């Protein structure tokens, strides 16, 4: 696709990127070296607030616990919300980078666990800080308000909701559009957009089925929950294969089954944990209803002494990009990035960003940027080994290359925001 002329406002705002990238890269390395888990991002939030203040951005802290909100007010005009998540994961880093994390924390169950930014949230933060600085320093090139939201606890799926429940909307003028991005295992320097359902909704269920315990030598005295759970697991495989329309994307995974403590003891209960990924509310409801119907039916067939217990312990909403908003972002990206901008396939991962624009009643667009060394990706692609050789998000080996990932992420945030904030070009330009 041919590259279109770059608007003068974009060129003006990005003219100081050369100086920003220096401190932004240092900021990224520091965050990567000092990750913090969900709802514990205290030092991260303090660093973000200090950086915003140094950039002349009005900063609000403690929103939803550790969330930070930056405001760049610049007269009348659209209000554009830009969001970055900032929590890390309980994974021991294996990248061997000179800025790798050596952080450990005590897990809820007692043992020490490693912590790392295995999903790129540190890169998201650095990119948004860079974009906010550039926009604050170039107010003559645009009008309106930029809202920079640094969200905690994306990995647990409740950080966006925590900010909303803590009064996020009351801090802001009326928002017109919300924008966010995520670094992905694709060549660094590329950006991709997708209209409509882009990230799946995700629901995790913990189901406890009840039996009657007995000695392993006397199974006739039991209601065996191990057999009951096994029948449920097998039957659940038919939900996608036989109850979902072919071509409708949905994933049902049983990730854990726990029962018993000893080979000759029939336990009195079993615990099944499963995860459902879906791209429409109709499919989501139908799949979860099918799960409950199958579990209840198998419990009845087995003579279970009491009904199953259900706990929904994780929920991520569907990320459903507004088509008109996405078209506007994609056109702006084509103008600036040219052939480095293109379509992005829907992702089976999930996240909670969409809770924010949904609560505010505004359209949104969520796009992807590549973070893998382009030459490494090219060699893996030629060898047909992308899945084997390219670390993905949540891997202990995942770490975006700093450049051109950082520049691309800053540029994408600025370009997308200016698609609303910059004045239209004069006739003939």
C-alpha positions in Angstrom: 0.0 0.0 0.0 1.4 3.4 -1.0 2.4 5.8 1.8 0.3 9.0 2.1 1.7 12.4 3.0 2.4 12.7 6.7 0.3 15.5 8.3 2.4 18.5 9.5 1.1 18.1 13.0 2.5 14.6 13.3 5.9 15.7 12.0 5.9 18.6 14.4 5.0 16.6 17.5 7.5 13.8 16.6 10.3 16.2 15.8 11.8 15.8 19.3 11.6 12.0 19.3 15.4 11.8 19.2 15.9 13.2 22.7 12.8 11.4 24.1 14.0 8.0 23.0 17.1 8.3 25.2 15.3 8.7 28.6 12.4 6.5 27.5 14.8 3.6 26.8 16.4 4.1 30.2 13.0 4.2 31.8 12.1 0.9 30.0 15.2 -0.9 31.2 14.6 0.3 34.8 11.0 -1.0 34.7 12.1 -4.3 33.2 14.7 -4.7 35.9 12.2 -3.9 38.7 8.8 -5.5 37.8 5.9 -5.5 40.2 2.9 -7.9 40.3 -0.7 -6.9 39.9 -2.0 -4.5 42.5 1.5 -4.1 43.9 2.8 -1.6 41.3 3.7 1.0 43.9 7.3 1.9 42.8 6.2 1.7 39.2 3.4 4.1 39.8 5.7 6.6 41.6 8.2 6.5 38.8 5.4 7.1 36.2 4.0 10.1 38.2 7.4 11.6 38.6 8.1 11.3 34.9 4.7 12.8 34.0 5.4 15.8 36.3 8.8 16.3 34.7 7.1 16.4 31.3 4.7 19.1 32.5 1.7 16.6 32.6 -0.9 16.9 35.4 -0.6 13.6 37.3 -3.2 11.9 39.5 -2.1 8.9 41.6 -3.8 6.1 43.6 -6.6 5.6 41.1 -7.9 2.1 41.6 -5.1 1.4 44.1 -1.9 2.0 42.1 -3.3 3.5 38.9 -1.9 6.8 37.5 -3.7 9.3 35.2 -2.0 12.0 33.3 -3.8 15.0 31.8 -2.5 17.2 29.1 -5.1 20.0 28.7 -4.8 22.1 25.6 -8.0 24.1 25.1 -11.2 23.1 23.4 -11.3 20.0 21.2 -11.6 16.3 21.4 -10.6 14.3 24.5 -8.5 11.2 23.6 -7.7 8.6 26.2 -4.5 6.6 25.8 -4.0 3.6 28.0 -1.0 1.4 29.0 -1.0 -1.4 31.5 1.9 -1.7 34.0 1.9 -5.0 36.0 4.3 -7.9 35.6 3.9 -11.7 36.0 5.1 -14.4 38.5 7.7 -15.8 36.1 11.4 -16.2 36.6 13.2 -14.4 33.7 15.4 -16.5 31.5 16.5 -13.9 28.9 20.0 -13.2 30.3 19.7 -9.6 29.3 22.0 -7.2 31.2 18.8 -5.5 32.5 16.9 -8.8 33.2 14.8 -9.0 36.3 16.2 -10.7 39.4 13.1 -9.8 41.4 11.5 -12.4 43.6 8.5 -12.2 45.9 6.8 -14.5 48.4 3.8 -16.2 46.8 0.5 -16.5 48.7 1.3 -20.1 49.4 4.7 -19.3 50.8 7.5 -20.1 48.3 9.6 -17.5 46.6 8.6 -16.8 42.9 10.4 -14.9 40.2 8.8 -11.8 38.7 9.3 -10.4 35.2 7.7 -8.2 32.6 6.9 -11.2 30.4 4.1 -9.5 28.5 5.6 -6.2 27.5 3.8 -3.9 29.8 7.0 -2.1 30.6 7.3 -1.3 26.9 3.7 0.0 26.9 4.4 2.3 29.8 7.6 3.7 28.2 5.8 4.3 24.9 2.9 6.1 26.5 5.2 8.3 28.7 7.1 9.2 25.5 4.0 10.1 23.6 2.6 12.1 26.5 5.8 14.1 26.8 5.9 14.8 23.0 2.3 15.9 23.0 2.7 18.1 26.1 5.8 19.8 24.5 4.0 20.5 21.2 0.7 22.1 22.2 0.8 24.5 19.3 0.3 21.6 16.9 -3.0 20.3 18.3 -6.0 21.2 20.5 -8.1 19.2 22.9 -7.1 17.0 25.9 -4.9 13.9 26.1 -5.7 11.5 29.0 -2.8 9.0 29.7 -4.1 6.1 31.8 -1.5 3.8 33.4 -3.6 0.9 34.5 -2.7 -1.7 37.2 -3.6 -5.4 37.3 -4.3 -6.2 33.7 -3.0 -9.7 34.2 -5.7 -10.4 36.9 -8.4 -8.9 34.8 -9.6 -6.4 37.4 -7.4 -3.4 37.2 -9.5 -1.5 34.7 -12.6 -2.1 36.8 -10.8 -1.0 39.9 -10.0 2.4 38.3 -13.6 2.8 37.1 -15.0 1.9 40.5 -12.6 4.4 42.2 -14.0 7.3 40.2 -11.9 7.4 37.0 -14.7 9.1 35.1 -14.9 11.9 37.6 -11.2 12.9 37.0 -11.8 13.3 33.3 -13.6 15.6 30.9 -16.0 13.8 28.6 -13.9 11.4 26.6 -14.4 11.0 22.8 -12.3 8.0 22.0 -10.1 5.5 23.8 -6.9 3.9 22.3 -4.5 1.3 23.4 -1.8 -1.0 22.0 0.1 -4.2 22.8 3.5 -5.5 21.9 3.3 -8.9 20.1 5.7 -11.6 18.8 5.9 -10.0 15.3 8.7 -8.1 13.6 9.6 -4.9 15.5 8.6 -1.8 13.5 5.3 -3.0 12.2 1.8 -2.0 13.4 -1.5 -3.9 12.8 -5.1 -3.1 13.3 -8.3 -5.2 13.3 -11.9 -4.0 13.2 -14.5 -5.9 15.2 -13.8 -8.7 17.7 -10.0 -8.5 18.2 -9.2 -10.2 21.6 -11.4 -12.9 22.9 -13.5 -12.8 26.1 -12.2 -15.2 28.7 -13.9 -16.9 31.5 -12.2 -19.2 34.0 -14.4 -21.6 36.2 -13.5 -23.6 39.2 -16.0 -26.5 39.5 -16.1 -28.8 42.6 -18.0 -32.0 42.2 -18.9 -34.0 45.2 -18.8 -37.8 45.8 -18.7 -40.1 48.7 -15.3 -41.2 49.9 -14.4 -44.8 50.6 -11.5 -47.3 50.8 -10.1 -48.2 47.4 -10.9 -51.8 48.0 -14.6 -51.1 48.5 -15.7 -48.9 45.6 -19.3 -50.0 46.0 -19.5 -47.9 49.1 -18.4 -44.8 47.2 -19.6 -42.2 44.7 -16.3 -41.8 42.9 -15.6 -38.2 42.1 -12.6 -39.1 40.0 -14.7 -41.1 37.6 -17.3 -38.4 37.7 -14.7 -35.7 36.8 -13.2 -37.8 34.1 -16.6 -38.2 32.4 -17.2 -34.5 32.6 -13.8 -33.7 31.0 -14.6 -36.1 28.1 -18.1 -34.8 27.6 -16.9 -31.2 27.6 -15.0 -32.0 24.4 -18.3 -32.1 22.6 -19.3 -28.5 23.3 -17.0 -27.1 20.6 -17.2 -30.2 18.3 -20.9 -30.7 18.4 -22.7 -27.7 19.9 -20.9 -24.8 18.2 -21.5 -23.7 14.6 -18.5 -24.6 12.4 -16.4 -21.5 11.8 -17.4 -19.8 15.1 -14.3 -19.3 17.1 -14.5 -20.7 20.7 -12.0 -22.5 22.8 -12.7 -24.6 25.9 -9.7 -25.9 27.8 -9.7 -28.0 30.9 -6.4 -26.9 32.5 -6.5 -28.6 35.9 -8.1 -31.6 37.5 -7.3 -32.4 41.1 -8.6 -35.2 43.3 -7.5 -37.4 46.1 -4.3 -37.9 48.0 -3.5 -41.6 47.9 -3.8 -44.5 45.5 -6.1 -46.6 47.7 -8.4 -43.9 48.9 -11.4 -42.8 46.9 -11.8 -39.1 47.7 -15.0 -37.2 48.4 -14.6 -34.4 45.9 -12.7 -33.4 42.7 -11.9 -29.9 41.4 -11.9 -29.0 37.7 -10.6 -25.7 36.4 -11.4 -24.7 32.9 -11.2 -21.7 30.6 -13.5 -20.5 27.8 -12.5 -18.1 25.1 -15.2 -16.6 22.9 -15.7 -13.8 20.4 -19.4 -13.1 20.8 -21.7 -12.8 23.9 -24.1 -15.3 22.4 -21.4 -17.9 22.0 -20.0 -17.2 25.4 -23.4 -17.6 27.1 -24.2 -20.8 25.2 -20.8 -22.3 26.0 -21.0 -21.6 29.7 -24.6 -22.8 29.8 -23.4 -26.1 28.1 -20.7 -26.5 30.7 -23.1 -26.2 33.6 -25.6 -28.5 31.9 -23.0 -31.2 31.3 -21.6 -31.0 34.8 -25.0 -31.1 36.4 -26.1 -34.0 34.2 -23.0 -36.1 35.0 -23.4 -35.4 38.7 -27.0 -36.6 38.6 -26.0 -39.7 36.5 -23.3 -40.5 39.0 -25.6 -40.1 42.1 -23.6 -37.2 43.5 -24.7 -36.5 47.0 -24.8 -32.7 46.5 -24.8 -30.3 43.6 -21.6 -29.0 42.0 -20.1 -25.7 43.2 -19.2 -23.1 40.6 -16.8 -20.2 41.1 -16.0 -17.8 38.2 -12.5 -16.7 39.3 -11.3 -14.8 36.2 -13.2 -12.9 33.6 -11.8 -10.8 30.7 -14.3 -8.9 28.5 -14.3 -9.1 24.7 -12.2 -6.5 23.0 -14.4 -5.4 20.1 -12.8 -2.6 18.1 -15.3 0.0 16.7 -15.0 -0.3 12.9 -15.2 3.5 12.2 -12.6 4.3 14.9 -10.3 1.5 13.7 -10.6 2.7 10.1 -9.5 6.2 11.2 -6.5 4.8 13.1 -5.6 2.5 10.3 -5.7 5.4 7.8 -3.4 7.5 10.1 -1.0 4.6 10.4 -0.9 4.1 6.7 -0.1 7.8 6.2 2.8 7.6 8.7 4.1 4.0 8.6 3.3 3.1 5.0 4.0 -0.6 4.3 4.9 -1.2 7.9 1.2 -0.8 8.7 -1.4 -3.5 7.9 -4.1 -5.8 9.1 -3.7 -7.8 12.3 -5.5 -11.1 12.8 -7.8 -11.5 15.7 -5.9 -12.8 18.8 -7.1 -15.6 21.1 -5.5 -13.7 24.1 -7.7 -11.6 26.4 -7.4 -8.4 28.4 -9.5 -5.9 30.3 -8.8 -2.5 28.5 -12.3 -2.5 27.0 -13.9 -2.2 30.4 -12.7 1.5 30.4 -14.2 2.7 27.2 -17.3 0.6 27.8 -17.9 2.2 31.1 -17.4 5.7 29.6 -19.6 4.9 26.6 -17.0 5.7 24.0 -15.7 3.9 20.9 -12.2 2.4 21.0 -9.4 0.9 19.0 -6.8 -1.6 20.3 -3.9 -2.4 18.0 -0.7 -4.4 18.0 3.0 -3.5 17.5 5.8 -6.0 16.8 8.6 -6.5 19.3 10.8 -9.2 17.8 14.2 -8.5 16.2 13.2 -8.3 12.5 16.2 -10.4 11.3 15.5 -13.1 13.9 11.9 -13.2 12.8 12.8 -13.4 9.1 15.1 -16.3 9.7 12.6 -18.2 11.8 9.9 -17.6 9.2 12.1 -18.8 6.4 12.9 -22.0 8.3 9.2 -22.5 9.2 10.1 -22.3 12.9 8.3 -19.1 14.1 6.4 -21.1 16.7 9.5 -22.8 18.0 12.1 -20.0 17.8 10.2 -16.7 18.6 9.3 -16.3 22.3 5.7 -15.3 22.9 4.1 -13.2 25.6 4.2 -14.8 29.0 7.3 -16.8 28.1 10.3 -16.5 30.4 12.3 -15.6 27.3 10.0 -12.8 26.1 11.6 -9.4 25.9 10.9 -6.9 23.1 14.0 -5.5 21.4 14.2 -1.9 22.5 14.5 -0.5 19.1 12.7 -0.1 16.8 9.9 -1.3 19.2 10.1 1.8 21.4 10.1 4.3 18.6 7.2 2.5 16.8 5.1 2.4 20.0 5.6 6.1 20.7 4.9 7.0 17.1 1.8 4.9 17.0 0.4 6.5 20.1 1.1 10.0 18.8 -0.2 9.3 15.3 -3.4 7.7 16.5 -4.1 10.5 19.0 -3.5 13.2 16.4 -6.1 11.6 14.1 -8.5 13.3 16.5 -6.6 16.1 18.0 -4.8 17.7 15.0 -6.6 20.2 12.9 -7.5 19.0 9.4 -5.0 20.0 6.7 -5.8 23.2 4.8 -7.2 22.9 1.3 -4.5 21.9 -1.2 -2.2 20.3 1.4 
